[in-house]
């Protein structure tokens, strides 16, 4: 096992079994290991006990890393973390008509698949053009955004910015 008696200063403390902390209280934690990985478990006298992981000050709470999926209880798919992508040269649709219309644009987010959840925020849109929503298409990497012109005013094409926030599952 890594860290077993490898410290040159001899300052590692080793325990042959689980370590229980907070035994003088009605609630505590148990640190344990096994063949499937390590455990940090809330323990105590009550049937239901919360477990809080609290960073110090403004330090972030980080679970895993970019290559380590984080599984959520009750979920069969790993949460692989958020991804931010900005498209700054979005050509908004040219609604050269007085009719009410819906238009769609396509943006490439490398590797995007329909299982990913995509949020988008459009900025610098034409006055009578509204962003409706987006979705990952059936072609890997294609994210489609829908715009609507709900007025009878002709809307010229312009350049907008769309910020995407992708939750990968």
PyMOL commands that set and color helices and strands:
alter all, ss='L'
color gray80, all
select strands_A, chain A and resi 19-21+27-32+39-44+70-71+78-79+82-91+101-108+117-123+130-136+142-149+159-167
alter strands_A, ss='S'
color yellow, strands_A
deselect
rebuild
show_as cartoon
